[in-house]
Structure formats: C-alpha cells, structure tokens
Amino acid sequence: MKRFTMLAILLAAIAPNALAVPANEDFVEIAQFPTPAPGAFGVVGTNLPDGRFLLWNGLDVIIQDEPGSGFFSRMATGYLGDPGFIALSPDGHTALLGAGWGDGTTANLYLLDTNAPVDYTAGSEIVGPSHFSAAFLSESIVILDKGTPAFGAELVAFDISAKKSAPQFVSLLAKPPLPEGEKAILDKPAFAFSTSINFDPSGTILYVMDGNTRELRTFTTAAIQNAIDTVSTLDWVTDGTSVGLAGDYFGGGVSGFTIPEGHLVIAGSEGFLQPGGIQIVNVGTEAVVTTLDPAGDQPFYSAFVNSATGELIVKDGTFGSEVAYATSTGVPALPSLSLLGIAVLTGLFVTSAGRKHNKISRAS
C-alpha cells in the first residue's frame, strides 16, 4: 500500500508537465535520427500500439528501441522508394509503405507485418496510383491523397487486397469507370496539391487540406463510405466542412492530434520558401494555440505524432538538413519532473532495491 501511495504521488507530480502542449524549449535534437536513403527525399513515420515510432527512409524500415527513446534499429530492409507515407492498419501490426510516384505499371506500395518483419521479397509489392499520403478506412480500404495529370489532386479509396499487377489507371477528373480496386471519392479544387490526411481519434472525421490555398476541410467517415458504396464523388465545398479560413494554417496538412487535448498538429509552411513551423490548433475554436519552431529559423517542417504516447518528432525540412527534434528522450516525461517528483522517484528506487533499471540508465 505504501508503494502504491508513493506511485500515486509520483504520477501527480509528473502529470502537469507531461500533459502540457509542448513549447520550443521542450524539444531536444535527436542525434541518431535516421537519414533518407540515397535517392529518397525524406523519412516518414507512424507509431505502433506499444508507443514506439515506426519509420521508413526509402530503404530500411526502422523501429524506435523503446517509447521516447532517441535510439533506433533496423527492422527490415530492401524497401526502395521515395517515401510518401507509412501507415498502420487497424489491426495494429500491418504497415503500408507508400513510395509516392506511380504510372499504373510500377509497383509503389509495400505491406510489412511488424509482428513478423521480413526483408523485401521481389513480387511482394502492390501497384497503386501516385500518392502523397494515406489513411486506413478499414483493414483493406486505404484512402490515398493523390495527384492528377491535370495539375490537381483528389482522394481515392484503394483496395490493397486487390493487389493487381498492372491496372490501367484513368484520370479521376474524368470520373468512373475506374480501375479495379480504386474508387474516386473526392475531387479537390483545380490546382490543389496533396498534403497529409488524418482521421480524428474517433475515426469519424477525415481532415483534408488543399495545399495550394491552405484550406482545411473535414469529411465524415459516413459520407466517405457512402461515396465508395455508390461509386460517387464528394464535393469539396458542399460535402466538406471548413476549418478556419483559407491561409490560416501551414500547408502540410494535419499530422495528428495532441494527447490529451486533441488539438490538431499542423506542420509545413506558408508556401514555397516562406516561413514555416508546427501549429497546435484547438479543434473547438479553430484558433492556433501556439506555433512551434525548435530550429529557430522557421523552416518547412514535417511532424510525426505518436498517438499512443503523445510524443512529437519534428523534422527540419530544409533541403539537405538532417536535423530532427523530439519532445522527449529516454523514458517519457522524466526530463520534465518537478522537484517533488524527483524526490519521490528516488524513494521508489530505494524501496525497489535489487531491481535493475537498465532502460532508464541507458536513455539518460
């Protein structure tokens, strides 16, 4: 009972700091953050249910050693491409890797079971449309934000279970008929370009941005499913709900949501060679709570939000930059302990004599 009381006090000491929206001073540089493979532009990431980040650099699939750690290890290799996204299926272990550009004959999607990872095997790819980002609607249906030959962008529903070797893709601006396995659900405005898309934590709302006008809209899962079922296309204006005004937010789209507040995390910049950062946006008021800039020079940023732990990793997107920052290293929240928390934690170590804490020691 005494140990339980001490633990309760410790959690109370940690909580106010651990749950706060991060500030610039809360970020530390990750010395060993993976770099893009030769020929790849960037690194993309998501997280596993156990709180570890999962990354892909255009060759290797990389796993964070433990939640909050600044150390990473290779899980599998041979997955070549210019990373567009890595997304996790609702089953919690099937990762989909998107290599971006595709011409309808080039395989540009990979599946990897993180419970039993294997190196790339020839013929295991999926031929998919060109894409920038994606989100799972179900175990087999993926929503892709993709470009078009007519300098536009749209969302399509892609059935990854179809695994067709060479479907004949048709411009979605021409509407159906569409290739087997793919259904158009949303045409963006003319000259729009693709950005990150994300379902909210409840899975009922999809956030989509027009990267040209920096207009953010939401679409309900019910409307998306109906568009798939009826082979119809949603209208950007009449079927979408505007969030803020065009130009209010950076152009990278919604990267994820803070824990526990549920604020939007929007990375990017105001435009090409324009000031950038990471905006934390209140969903209810649509106001920017704070703008983060750990690098201090307002570059374009990409952001990875850990939906299990709340950890935030942001990447300086300046061409040639390999700098990334995280809101924590080592065991989450330990760097922000109050003096009371440190004193209580010391007491816990004493009462737990004989037990080793190798992971804490290694990460400090």
N, C-alpha and C positions, 0 to 999 in steps of 0.2 A: 504493500500500500504506500509505503514511504517513497519507493522508486516511482510509482505512478504519479504521486503528487509532485515530485520533482520534475517529471517529464511534462506535466501539465503546465508548470510554471515556465519551463523552457519554451514550450510552444507559444505561450502567451508573450514571451519576450521576443521571439523571432517574428511572429505574425505581422505586427505593424510594419516592419521593414520589408518582409518577404512579399507582401501583397501590394505594395505601392507601385504606381506607374513609374517605370524607370526614368532616371534623369541621366544626362550625359556622364556625370561622374560615376554612375553605377556600371558603366561599361569598362571592360578590360580587353586589351588586344589578345587575340588567340595566336600564340606563336607558331603552333603546328596545324593551323587550319589548312585543309587540302587545297592544292592549286589546280587549275584546269590542266587537263592532259593536252599534249601537242595537237593543234588543230581545233581545240574546243575553246569556246569563248568564256564560259563561266562554270560555276558549280551550283547545283540545285539541291534542295533538301526537303525532307519532311521528318516526321518522328514516329517511332514505334510506340505501342501502348505502354511499354515499360519506361518511357521517358527518355530514351536515347535517340539522338538525331541520326537519321539515315541520309547520306549524301551520295551524289554521283558527279564525277568530274569529267565524264566523256570517255573514260576507260575503266576506272575502278568504281565499284560500289563500296562505300566506306561507312563504318559504324562508329559512333561515339563509344568510348570504352565504358563509360557509365554516365548516368544523367548528370549534367552540369560539368562534366569533365572537359578539360582542354586538350585531351588526347584522343586520337582517332586511329582505327585499324582497318585494314582492307578486309572486306567480307568476300568479295568476288571480283574477277577481272575479265577483261575482254569485251566489255560492252561499249563499243565505239560509237561516237556521235557527238554532235554539238548539243549539250544538254538543254532541253526546253523545260522539262519538269521531271520530278519524281513524285508519284502519288501513291498512297496506301489504300488498298481495298478495304471495305467494311469488315472483312474477315480478320483484319489486324496483322496479316503477315504476307499478303501478296502485294509486291511492289510493281508498279508500272513505270517504266522509264521511257520518256519521250525525247527522241533525238531531233525534233524540230522539222526541218525541211523534208518534203517527200513529193515525188512526182507521180504517185499512183502505182509505181512498179518497184520502188526502192523501199526495203523494209526499214522502218524507222521507229518501231515500238518494241520494247522488250518486257517480258514478265520475269520476275525473280521471286521465288519463295524464300523469305527471310528466315523461316524455320529450318529450311534445308538448302542453303545457298550453294550454287554451283557456278563455275566459270562459264562464260559464254560458249554455247554449242551452235555450230553452223546450222541454219534452218529453223532455229527456235524463235526468230523474230516475227513480228506482225507488220504487214503492210498497212499503213494508215495515212490519213491526209496530213498535209503540213499543219503544224500547230505551234502554239507558244506556251499554253498552259492547259491544265486539265483538272477535273474533279470527278470522283466516283459518284454516280447517282445510285448505283446498285452494285452487286458483285460483278456483273458483266457489262453494264452500260456505263460508259465514260462520256462526260461532257467535255468536248475539246473547243478551245477558243483558237480559231484558225484564220489564216489569211486567204484571200481570193486573188485570182489573176486580174480582177478588175479593180485592184487597189482598194479593197475593202476588207471587212472581217465579219465573221459570223460564228455562231455556236452551232456545233453539230453533236448529235448523240451517236456514239460509235460503239458497236458491239464487239468487244475484244474477244469474245468466244468464237466469232466467225472465222478469224484467222485466215482470211482469203489471201492467196499468194500474190495475186495481181489484179485487184478490182479496177475497173475503169472509172476514174473519178470525173465527176461533172461539176462545173461551176455551180455553186449553190445559189448564185444570183439568178440562175435560170430556173430555179425551183426543181421539184421532182420531175421525172424519175431520177432516183439517186442510186449509187452503187449499193450492192448488197451489204448489209451490216451498218450502213450510215444513214442517218435521217437528219435533215435540217430542222432546227427548232427556232433559230433567231438570226435575222439579218441585222447587222449593225448599220449605222448611217454611212453614207458614202465617205470614203477616205478615212474611215476609222481604222485603227490598228489594234492588235491584240495586246492584252495585258493579263495579269494574274486574275484568276477567278477562284472564288471560295464559297462553299456553303457555310451558313452560320452554324454555331454549335448545336442547334436543334435539328439541323438538316432540312429545314423547311423553306429556307430562303437562299437564293444564289446571288452573290454580288458580282456584277459585271461592269467593266469600265470601257469607255471609248477613249483609247489612249491619245487620240488626236485632240479632241475638245476637252479631255479630262472631265468627262461627265460620267458620274457613277449612278447606276440603277440597280434595282433588285427585281428578281423574278421568283415567283413561288414555285416550289417543287411540284405542286399540283398542276400548275399551268405548263410546266416543262413536260411532265409525264403525259398530260393530255395532248400536247403537240406531237410527242413521239407516237402515241397510240393512234392519233388521227392523221398522221403524216401531214401536219400543218406547220405553219411558221409563225412564231410570235412576232408582234410588232414592238419595236424598240420603245416607242413613245406610249402607245395606248395600253400595252401589256406590262410595261415596266413602271416601277415607282422610283422617282428621282430621289437621290440622297444628296442634300446640299445643292449648290448651284454649279454649273459647268465652270471648271477652273478653280474650284475651292480646294481641291486635293491634288497631291502629286500624281503623276501619270502611270505609276507602276501597278495600280490595282490593289485590291485587298489581299494582304499576305496572310492574315489570320486574325486572332482575337486575343486580347489580354485576359489573364486569369487573375482575380475572379470577376473583374469589372465587365468583361465582354465588350470592351472598346475595340473598334476597328484599328488594325495596324496597316497603314498605307505607306509604302516606300516608293522611291522614284525621284522625280524632279519636276520642275515646272515646264520642261521642254528640253530640246537638244541644246547642250552646253549652257543650260540655265540652272539656277540654284536648286539643290535637292536636299533630301533629308528623310526622316521617318516620322510620319504624323500619327498621333494617337487620337482617334476621333470617337466622341461619345455618340453611341447609336441613337439614343433618345433625342438629344438636342441637335445632333449633326455638327456640333462645334468641335474644332480642333482643341483638344485638351492641352497638348504640348507637342512641340516639334523637336525631335532628337537629331543630333549631329555629332556623334562621337569623334569623327575625324577632324572636325573643327573647320572645314573649308567648304561645306555644303556640296559635296559631290552627289552624283546619282547613286542611290543605294538600292540594293536588294535586301530582303529580310526573310528570315526563316523563324517562324513562331512555333514553339513547342506546345502543342495543345494538351499535353499531359502534365508538364511541369510549369509552364508559363515562361520558360527561358526564351530569350530573344537573341538571335545571332543576326548581325547586320554586316553586309559586305560592301566595302567601298567599290563602287562600280567604275571608277576612273580607269580608262584603258591602261593596262599594264600593272595596275595596282593589285597586290596580293594580300591586302590588309583586311582582316575581319575582326569584329568585336563581339563580345558576348556579355550578357547581363550578369553572369556568374561563372566562376571556375571552381572546380572541386565540388564538394557536397553543396547543393543548392541552399542559399540563404545564410550559410556560415559566415561569409565575409561581412554581412550586414548585421551581425549580432549586436545587441546592446550590451553594456557592461554587466547588467543583471544576467543576461543570457549566457555570457561567457562564464560568469561565476557559477551559475547552475550547471552548465555543461561540464566544468571542471569537477564539480561534485559528482556528476554522473560517471565520469571516467574513474573517479576514486572508488565509487561503490561497485563499479564493474571491473575491478582488478582481476587480471588474469585473462581478460578478453582482449584480443588484438584488433586494432582498427587500421588495417593496412591501407584500405582505400582512402581514408581521410588523410593519413600521413602522406600518401603518395601524391595526393592532389594539392596539398598545401604548399 
